[in-house]
Structures are given as C-alpha cells and as structure tokens.
Amino acid sequence: MMNRYIAFFVSVFVCLSLQAAGHGSGQKIVLRLMGDSTMADKDLSGENPERGWGQRLPSHLDSSVSVYNYAQNGRSTKSFIDRGLWDDVMQDLGEGDYLFIQFGHNDSKSDDPERYAPAFGAYQENLRTFIEHALGTGAKPVLFTPVSRRWFDAQGQLKKDCHGDYPAAVFQVAQEYGLPVIDANAITQEWLESIGDEASRKYYMWIEKGTCPRHPDGLVDNTHTNVAGARKIVELLLPAIVEVIPELAEHVTDYDFVVAKDGSGDFFTVQEAINAAPDYCKQDETKILVREGIYREKVTVPANKQKLHLVGENPDNTIITWDDYALKKGPTGYEMGTSATSTVFLHADDFLAENLTFENSAGDSKDIAQACAITVNGDRVAFLNCRFVANQDTIYTFGPGQRQYFRNCHIEGTTDFIFGFSTAWFEDCLILSKKNSYVTAASTPEGQEWGYVFMNCRLIHDGKTQRVYLGRPWRPFAKTVFIRCELGDHILPEGWHNWNKKDAEKNSFYAEYGNYGPGAASPEERVEWSHELKAKDLERYTPDVVLGPREDWYFKVF
C-alpha cells in the first residue's frame, strides 16, 4: 500500500516524470532543494549546533546522488522570489532534476509584508510559478508540506494547527498538476506525539546556558533542529521520498554515524563518532562513514568499541593525519618514544576499515626517528583499500596472538615500516620503499605459529631507493613469508638481514615461493638461512589457516 504520507494524483506527469528516465547507467541523480530555515544549510562558525534537514540529507545518500540546497533561513515563497534565490534555481535547474519545494513557516507571518503570502492566495500562486517553470525545463517537482513546529501545551499535548491552512494549500496545488506531496507536517507530528514533549527537546535547539559558545545565554527554540534532529527528520522523510523516487532506493546508505567537515554529518571529527559508538557491542556493527577531507586528529579506538566499521569515501581524499614522532618532547618534557607516536591507536577487536588513509606526516630526519601511522592492537582486524603513509615504522602490528588482514592496501615507508608481534596477512597490497633499508621487522613471539604473510603483493620504490631487504628480525623468532609477489629491482639478492643477531638465523623463519620480478633472486643468492617453500606447503598458507576460520571473524572479509 502506498505510504499514507504521500499523495499521488494520477497524470501523464507521474507516468513520464517520476520514473527513472534520464538517470540510467552511471548518470547522477540530482536533487535540488528550495525552502526555509528548517531545510537550509547552516553557518558552522561559533560551534553552531543548528542544522536544517536538507543539510543532513546528503549523508544518507551515496555519491551517485548530488544534492544542491538553495533553502535559506527566513524565506517564504514570496521572499525567495524577491531576493533572487528563485533566479539561482532557474539558472541551475535542468531536465531530469528533482525539485523539492518546502515552504510555509514564514509565508504565514501576516505582520511581515516582505514574507507574508496567504495560503490560498500568493502562496499557491508562487508554488504554481515554481512548478510551471520546473515542468517546462523537464525537471520533476516534489511538494512538501512544512515540517511541524514542536509546540506542546501545558498538558503535554502537541498543537497540530501550527501551520494553519498551508498544508491543505499544498495538497490543492499538487492536485491541479498531478504532483506528489510528501506530508512532512503529518510525518513529523506523528513522531513528536510518539516521543512527547520532554524527549523531543534533545532534537531541537534547546540549549542550556553556558554550554554553547554560539548561544552563551542558552536558547529555547521549538522550530529549528540540532544535528540529531536534522538527522531524525531525514530518517523520517526518506521512506516517503524513496516511494516518490524509487531509483533512490539503491543509493540510500545505512550508516549509524557520519563524519563530515562541512557539517552535513553527525560529527566533525572521527574521534567524536568513535566515542558515540556503543560499548562492547554484542550484536550488530556500528557503521561510520567518513566523508572526504583531511582530518587532523590523533584517534584512539578503545577496547570497549568493538564491531566498528569505518568507511571513507575515497582513500586518496579521506585522510586521518597527525605528526607525532619518537624524539618529540611530550607534556612531561620527556621524548615520546615510538609507542606514543601513532596517528591512530586501535585497541578494539572485530574492526574493519575501508577506503581511508592513515598518515603520520612528521617527515623523515634524524631529529624525528620513528613516527607510526597506526598501532593495531586488536584481534580480527581488517583493512580494505586503505593507505598507510609514513616513514619509519608506518604500521605497528602490536598484539601477540592477534590477527590482522590487509587487502588491496597501499603501504609506504622507509625503515621497518611493517613491524610488530601480530599475525598479519597482506594480500594484493602495494608496498612502497622510500629509503635504502628494510620493509619488515617482525617480532613474532616464540611459539606463535604465524607471523607475516604477503600474498600477491607488489613491492616498488620511489625511483631513488636501490638497496632494500625484505625484512630483518626485531625479535629472534620472527616469521615472514612472501608468496607470488612482484619484487622490484630495489630488493637485494640476499633478501634478508639478521640484524646482527646470529641466533635469529636459526630461530627466525624467512621464506618465499613463486616471487617474480627483478628482485626475485634464486635460492642460491638469498641468505643461506632463508627458506624456499614447496608447492605442497601452500596448502597451509591460506587466510583460513593463518588467521583462523572465516566463520570466527565478525567481518567476513576473506
């Protein structure tokens, strides 16, 4: 049955305009929004918590949908035209675009001649102006009744007449043209009634004195929403919007939180989103989208934030970066040391990251030394299509007995830039050496069956680097294996170094199988204490064997 908050009036327009025509293979869906402050993008200066639902809408849709928001605070249909905002829409509106129209809050202000437009007079005439131009350009208008005000009486009952005749006026015009109406007024009123006066305040601009720099004296505002309120309204309206525009269905995202530097998300920083995730999640994952941007912050994922799934929009343009380094003086005046330098500290089990860059931008000099991009101290942790950028000690796989999986990742550094105690599987990764030094420095604990396994990876250099070892043992029982990897001409024929630890030659396990490229030397050229695997050995070198059964992993990535 059709959503009861959407009114359709059968016409040729419905048949021709609201189908998916014009948005076939690869073409973006374009949504253009015009309305008042409840829909508008807000100024983000002064830690302003106010958001319009149109500002929040893009974070519920994937990159196949473009949202352009022309809504502005204080506008009515009349002032939207008089102030030239409608001219902007007309200039941009194109064939196949959807035009969302939501007015009414300010049209009703009869004491303000600049904005007043009677419901069954100028208001309807202005709506007709918008509609007729849109239809003339081949665009697809979608009408909205105004979202409800949060007006409760002394008995806690919601006042439902907050918009007078304006919702009815919208329906009447829609019927004339055979257009769909999304009854935002009724949708939001039902929600407000369901949660009541007190609970609904946290979604609106109710601010206690002294808690917000933008409103130091506090605020009580029952019309405008904060970040949580804007998100909630989008969640309420989206089912109705998708019913009107079915092609949107496959582009609606299911993120629990969104991080965006432009204010279109729930948070500005990655750390805020992590902090908001539930502790010791027993059931479903917490999925966090990180919009494109450079997030200059030092991030910690504590052990109680399990089943986190961080998704960046694009690994090249979604970057978490910081610049601590080992020789930097900390707050106490002492040098930080390697273990404190990471941009990201990951201490939680069952973690998945995709399409992100983890960077330490400290640089490379004798005054810097080690500077980690990430410390991975969790079990069943995976990284897909991520970039790890630093110099010495880029990735610290910290935890003995822990298991980590890297696929289709870019990893770059200078010395020992993949190092640590964990069992880690690297598949289809690009590994870039930027200095004559060592790729790995495993410190596999004695008795731990597996260390590092590199499968189908490609080892390259920066064009200047010429002498690189595949690895050296940070601890004497180090284990590292390269299987079917392309080794560039920077890899030395001897392949491995003992770090001047003779015991490591008999206790470590360094092996290869089926490597190729100019750096893939014969067994006779490699150090005599390294190993060449046999074909039968490959049965043991699978993710299920090295990392444990796939069924044991919450994120089943292999």
Backbone hydrogen bonds, N-H to C=O, Kabsch-Sander energy under -0.5 kcal/mol:
donor,donor_aa,acceptor,acceptor_aa,energy
6,I,3,N,-1.8
7,A,181,V,-1.8
8,F,6,I,-0.6
10,V,8,F,-0.5
15,C,11,S,-1.5
16,L,12,V,-2.6
17,S,13,F,-3.5
18,L,13,F,-0.8
18,L,14,V,-0.8
23,H,20,A,-2.0
27,Q,24,G,-2.8
29,I,64,S,-2.4
31,L,29,I,-0.5
31,L,66,S,-3.1
32,R,98,Y,-3.2
33,L,68,Y,-3.0
34,M,100,F,-2.4
36,D,102,Q,-0.8
39,M,36,D,-1.6
40,A,36,D,-1.3
41,D,71,A,-0.6
47,E,44,L,-0.7
48,N,45,S,-0.6
51,R,225,T,-2.7
52,G,40,A,-0.9
53,W,38,T,-2.5
55,Q,52,G,-0.8
56,R,52,G,-1.1
57,L,53,W,-1.4
59,S,56,R,-1.1
60,H,57,L,-2.3
61,L,58,P,-1.5
62,D,251,H,-2.2
65,V,62,D,-1.8
66,S,29,I,-3.1
67,V,65,V,-0.5
68,Y,31,L,-2.8
68,Y,66,S,-0.5
69,N,67,V,-0.5
70,Y,33,L,-3.2
70,Y,68,Y,-0.7
72,Q,35,G,-1.8
75,R,72,Q,-1.6
80,F,76,S,-2.3
81,I,77,T,-1.2
82,D,78,K,-2.8
83,R,79,S,-2.2
84,G,81,I,-1.7
85,L,80,F,-1.0
86,W,80,F,-1.7
88,D,84,G,-1.3
89,V,85,L,-1.8
90,M,86,W,-2.7
91,Q,87,D,-2.1
92,D,88,D,-1.5
93,L,89,V,-2.7
96,G,138,G,-2.4
97,D,94,G,-1.9
98,Y,30,V,-2.7
99,L,140,K,-2.1
100,F,32,R,-2.9
100,F,98,Y,-0.6
101,I,142,V,-2.2
102,Q,34,M,-2.3
102,Q,100,F,-0.5
103,F,144,F,-0.5
108,S,104,G,-1.0
109,K,106,N,-1.5
110,S,108,S,-1.7
112,D,109,K,-1.9
115,R,112,D,-1.3
116,Y,112,D,-2.7
117,A,107,D,-2.5
121,G,118,P,-1.9
123,Y,118,P,-2.1
124,Q,118,P,-0.6
124,Q,119,A,-0.6
125,E,121,G,-2.1
126,N,122,A,-2.8
127,L,123,Y,-2.1
128,R,124,Q,-2.4
129,T,125,E,-1.9
130,F,126,N,-2.2
131,I,127,L,-2.6
132,E,128,R,-2.9
133,H,129,T,-1.8
134,A,130,F,-2.2
135,L,131,I,-2.9
136,G,132,E,-1.7
137,T,133,H,-1.3
137,T,134,A,-0.7
138,G,134,A,-0.5
138,G,135,L,-0.9
139,A,134,A,-2.5
140,K,97,D,-3.0
142,V,99,L,-3.0
143,L,180,P,-1.9
144,F,101,I,-2.5
145,T,182,I,-1.9
148,S,184,A,-0.6
150,R,222,N,-3.4
151,W,149,R,-1.5
152,F,150,R,-0.7
153,D,157,Q,-2.6
156,G,153,D,-2.3
159,K,151,W,-3.3
160,K,158,L,-0.8
162,C,159,K,-0.5
164,G,161,D,-1.3
166,Y,163,H,-2.1
169,A,165,D,-2.2
170,V,166,Y,-1.9
171,F,167,P,-2.0
172,Q,168,A,-2.1
173,V,169,A,-1.9
174,A,170,V,-2.4
175,Q,171,F,-2.1
176,E,172,Q,-1.5
177,Y,173,V,-1.4
178,G,174,A,-1.2
179,L,174,A,-2.4
181,V,7,A,-1.4
182,I,143,L,-3.0
183,D,5,Y,-3.2
183,D,181,V,-0.7
184,A,182,I,-2.2
187,I,183,D,-2.4
188,T,184,A,-2.5
189,Q,185,N,-1.9
190,E,186,A,-2.3
191,W,187,I,-1.6
192,L,188,T,-2.6
193,E,189,Q,-2.6
194,S,190,E,-1.8
195,I,191,W,-1.6
196,G,192,L,-2.4
199,A,195,I,-0.5
200,S,196,G,-1.5
201,R,197,D,-0.8
201,R,198,E,-1.0
202,K,199,A,-0.7
203,Y,200,S,-1.6
204,Y,201,R,-1.6
205,M,221,D,-0.6
205,M,224,H,-1.9
206,W,201,R,-0.6
206,W,204,Y,-2.6
207,I,205,M,-0.7
207,I,219,L,-2.8
210,G,216,P,-2.1
211,T,208,E,-1.6
215,H,212,C,-0.9
218,G,215,H,-2.2
219,L,207,I,-2.3
221,D,205,M,-0.7
226,N,203,Y,-1.8
227,V,49,P,-0.6
230,A,226,N,-2.8
231,R,227,V,-2.2
232,K,228,A,-2.2
233,I,229,G,-2.5
234,V,230,A,-2.0
235,E,231,R,-2.4
236,L,232,K,-2.2
237,L,233,I,-2.5
238,L,234,V,-2.6
241,I,237,L,-2.4
242,V,238,L,-3.1
243,E,239,P,-1.6
244,V,240,A,-1.6
245,I,241,I,-2.6
248,L,245,I,-2.3
249,A,246,P,-1.8
251,H,248,L,-2.3
252,V,248,L,-0.5
252,V,249,A,-1.1
253,T,60,H,-2.3
256,D,287,K,-2.3
257,F,287,K,-1.6
259,V,289,L,-3.2
260,A,267,F,-2.6
263,G,260,A,-1.2
266,D,258,V,-2.2
267,F,258,V,-1.9
273,A,269,T,-1.2
274,I,270,V,-2.2
275,N,271,Q,-2.6
276,A,272,E,-1.5
277,A,273,A,-0.8
277,A,274,I,-1.0
280,Y,304,N,-4.1
281,C,278,P,-0.5
286,T,307,K,-2.6
287,K,285,E,-0.6
288,I,286,T,-0.5
288,I,309,H,-3.1
289,L,257,F,-2.4
290,V,311,V,-3.3
291,R,259,V,-3.1
291,R,289,L,-0.6
293,G,317,N,-2.6
295,Y,293,G,-0.7
295,Y,319,I,-3.7
296,R,294,I,-0.9
297,E,295,Y,-1.4
297,E,321,T,-1.1
299,V,297,E,-0.6
299,V,343,T,-2.6
301,V,345,F,-3.4
305,K,302,P,-1.8
306,Q,304,N,-1.1
307,K,349,D,-1.2
307,K,350,D,-0.9
308,L,350,D,-0.6
309,H,286,T,-2.6
310,L,352,L,-2.5
311,V,288,I,-3.0
312,G,354,E,-3.1
313,E,290,V,-1.5
317,N,314,N,-1.0
318,T,314,N,-1.4
319,I,293,G,-2.4
319,I,317,N,-0.6
320,I,357,T,-2.9
321,T,295,Y,-2.2
321,T,319,I,-0.6
322,W,359,E,-1.2
326,A,370,Q,-3.0
327,L,368,I,-1.4
328,K,325,Y,-1.6
330,G,334,Y,-3.5
333,G,330,G,-1.9
336,M,328,K,-2.4
337,G,326,A,-2.6
340,A,337,G,-1.2
341,T,338,T,-1.9
343,T,372,C,-0.8
344,V,373,A,-1.5
345,F,299,V,-2.7
346,L,344,V,-0.6
346,L,375,T,-2.9
347,H,301,V,-2.9
347,H,345,F,-0.7
350,D,379,D,-2.5
351,F,380,R,-0.9
352,L,308,L,-2.2
353,A,382,A,-2.1
354,E,310,L,-2.3
355,N,384,L,-1.7
357,T,318,T,-2.3
358,F,387,R,-3.2
359,E,320,I,-2.7
359,E,357,T,-0.6
360,N,389,V,-2.6
361,S,322,W,-2.6
361,S,359,E,-0.5
368,I,365,S,-1.7
369,A,365,S,-2.0
371,A,392,Q,-2.1
373,A,394,T,-2.2
374,I,394,T,-1.8
375,T,344,V,-2.5
376,V,374,I,-0.5
376,V,396,Y,-3.1
377,N,346,L,-3.5
377,N,375,T,-0.8
380,R,403,R,-0.8
381,V,403,R,-1.9
382,A,351,F,-2.5
383,F,405,Y,-2.6
384,L,353,A,-2.7
385,N,407,R,-2.4
387,R,356,L,-2.7
388,F,410,H,-3.1
389,V,358,F,-2.6
389,V,387,R,-0.5
390,A,388,F,-0.5
390,A,412,E,-0.9
391,N,371,A,-0.6
393,D,415,T,-2.0
394,T,391,N,-0.6
395,I,417,F,-2.3
396,Y,374,I,-2.6
396,Y,394,T,-0.5
397,T,395,I,-0.7
397,T,419,F,-2.9
398,F,376,V,-1.5
398,F,396,Y,-1.3
399,G,376,V,-1.0
402,Q,399,G,-1.8
404,Q,423,T,-2.2
405,Y,381,V,-2.5
406,F,425,W,-3.1
407,R,383,F,-2.5
408,N,427,E,-2.5
410,H,386,C,-2.5
411,I,409,C,-0.5
411,I,430,L,-2.9
412,E,388,F,-2.6
413,G,432,L,-2.0
414,T,391,N,-2.0
416,D,438,Y,-1.3
417,F,438,Y,-0.8
418,I,439,V,-1.3
419,F,395,I,-2.6
420,G,441,A,-1.5
421,F,397,T,-1.7
422,S,397,T,-1.6
423,T,402,Q,-2.9
424,A,422,S,-0.6
424,A,451,G,-2.4
425,W,404,Q,-2.4
426,F,453,V,-3.2
427,E,406,F,-2.9
427,E,425,W,-0.5
428,D,455,M,-2.1
430,L,409,C,-2.7
431,I,429,C,-0.6
431,I,458,R,-2.9
432,L,411,I,-2.7
432,L,430,L,-0.6
433,S,431,I,-0.6
433,S,460,I,-2.4
434,K,413,G,-2.3
437,S,435,K,-1.1
439,V,469,Y,-2.2
440,T,470,L,-1.1
441,A,418,I,-2.1
443,S,420,G,-3.0
448,Q,445,P,-2.0
452,Y,479,K,-2.7
453,V,424,A,-2.3
454,F,481,V,-2.9
455,M,426,F,-3.6
455,M,453,V,-0.5
456,N,483,I,-2.4
458,R,429,C,-2.8
459,L,486,E,-3.1
460,I,431,I,-2.5
460,I,458,R,-0.6
462,D,433,S,-1.2
468,V,490,H,-2.7
469,Y,437,S,-2.6
470,L,495,G,-3.2
471,G,495,G,-0.8
472,R,440,T,-1.7
474,W,442,A,-1.9
474,W,472,R,-0.7
475,R,442,A,-1.3
478,A,475,R,-1.4
480,T,509,F,-2.3
481,V,452,Y,-2.0
482,F,511,A,-2.0
483,I,454,F,-3.3
484,R,513,Y,-3.4
486,E,457,C,-2.5
487,L,485,C,-0.7
487,L,516,Y,-3.2
488,G,459,L,-1.3
488,G,486,E,-0.6
491,I,488,G,-1.6
492,L,468,V,-2.5
495,G,492,L,-1.0
496,W,494,E,-2.2
497,H,471,G,-2.1
501,K,498,N,-1.5
502,K,500,N,-0.6
504,A,501,K,-0.8
505,E,501,K,-0.7
505,E,502,K,-1.0
506,K,502,K,-0.6
506,K,503,D,-1.0
507,N,503,D,-1.7
508,S,504,A,-2.6
509,F,478,A,-3.1
511,A,480,T,-2.0
512,E,531,H,-1.5
513,Y,482,F,-1.8
516,Y,485,C,-2.5
519,G,487,L,-2.7
520,A,517,G,-2.0
521,A,519,G,-1.3
525,E,522,S,-1.3
526,R,522,S,-1.3
527,V,494,E,-2.0
530,S,527,V,-1.9
531,H,510,Y,-2.7
533,L,512,E,-2.7
533,L,531,H,-0.5
537,D,534,K,-1.1
538,L,534,K,-0.6
538,L,535,A,-1.2
539,E,536,K,-1.1
540,R,537,D,-1.9
541,Y,538,L,-0.7
542,T,540,R,-1.2
545,V,542,T,-0.6
546,V,542,T,-2.8
547,L,543,P,-2.8
552,D,549,P,-1.7
553,W,550,R,-1.7
556,K,554,Y,-0.9
557,V,555,F,-1.8
